[in-house]
């Protein structure tokens, strides 16, 4: 494969993995290759990263694909090894790994990882003539996470335990263990790519960037990482809604200025003057579907609700399944958001029979909390608009929207799935502007439209 073919394939793989790369950026990367030493692999990585990676969140996926398309050399001059890595007993290999975890270089860790994948990582495949490669069999054979006690005993001979020296050793071993695990995974992917083709393994080796993971498929680990993304989004949403309020408002008529100006036109008030509107922060009411079908999306929106409480003068949040309850009390400033969500699921009164019913929830909301929505309110509804074939209560929703200043509906399902099955998205969309919001990137784009 020529360098041009490899470059084109790499850029295409980045795009397929959800990492945005424009044509101009691809050309910038190609120009960068003309001014670096191509034999220096890390310089090549840095050149590609500088021209193609826009956000830190894209870097892990970029590195995985770079290692597939530009793999490290597995041949060349190696440092003299104290043991035969292909035949030594496992205990000797574990001793060697322990030494590397306390002071090994990247090159030594990578070469050791490649040798261990070659020895422990292959398993017979169903297709004759091929082999399947796995990281877990390498890690199971060497168990690097169990080496800490042995390392501390060897390194801290005669030193007091529990002090700064031990903390430094633990940190070094932990970091090097992660590097070794990644080196093993990288070599496994390289071997699979050699066997099955780079394109095939590339499609399954990289998860989408964090801001493009669907809310409905998000994991607990992803939610923990998303907490860092929530607060900037909340600040931007508050700013956009405040700007929209100011642009959409007119102050009261200034009669005196209007009549004074009319003297220039013979007493005819051709130009009207208004008093400047009183500045205020907008109020926000959030109505959130918390049913199991959108549980991950609901968890994210509750994180967003918690962050929004710090940005708005007044935020009231309501959750529903087939009835509605105010959940603002669970998100008081300073509360632990995970604990708040746990309390919410056990204490809030949002369920009668357990089947999502938007119509009944809207009716109950209007009956119990209708006064929450007023002329200063931005109403934000979050849910998939799937109501188990129950009446939608459009008139109730229309009344609530008519009393609010602005109203928006964010739907975590793809637009192509709206109006399928029990979805009544288009019916609700005739009353409230409905936006597809499947991930953080789309939420960010929605916020930008509010300017």
Secondary structure, 3 states (H helix, E strand, C coil): CCHHHHHHHHHHHHHHCCCCCCHHHHHHHHHHCCCCCCCCHHHHHHHHHHHHCCCHHHHHHHHHHHHHHCCCCCCCCCCCCCCCCCCCCHHHHHHHHHHHHHHCCHHHHHHHHHHHHHHHCEEECCCCCCEEECHHHHHHHHCHHHCHHHHHHHHCCCCCCCCHHHHHHHHHHHHHHHHHHHHHHHHHHHHHHHHHCHHHHHHHHCCCCHHHCCHHHCCHHHHHHHHHHHHHHHHHHHHHHHHHHHHHCCCCECHHHHHHHHHHHCCCCCCCCECCCCCCCCEEEEEEECCHHHHHHHHHHHHHHHHHCCCCCEEEEEEECCCEEECHHHHCCCCCHHHHHHHHHHHCCCCCCCCCCHHHHHHHHHHHHHHHCCCCEEEEEECCCECCCCCCCHHHHHHHHHHCCEEEEEECCCHHHCCCCCECHHHHHCCCCEEECCCHHHHHHHHHHCC
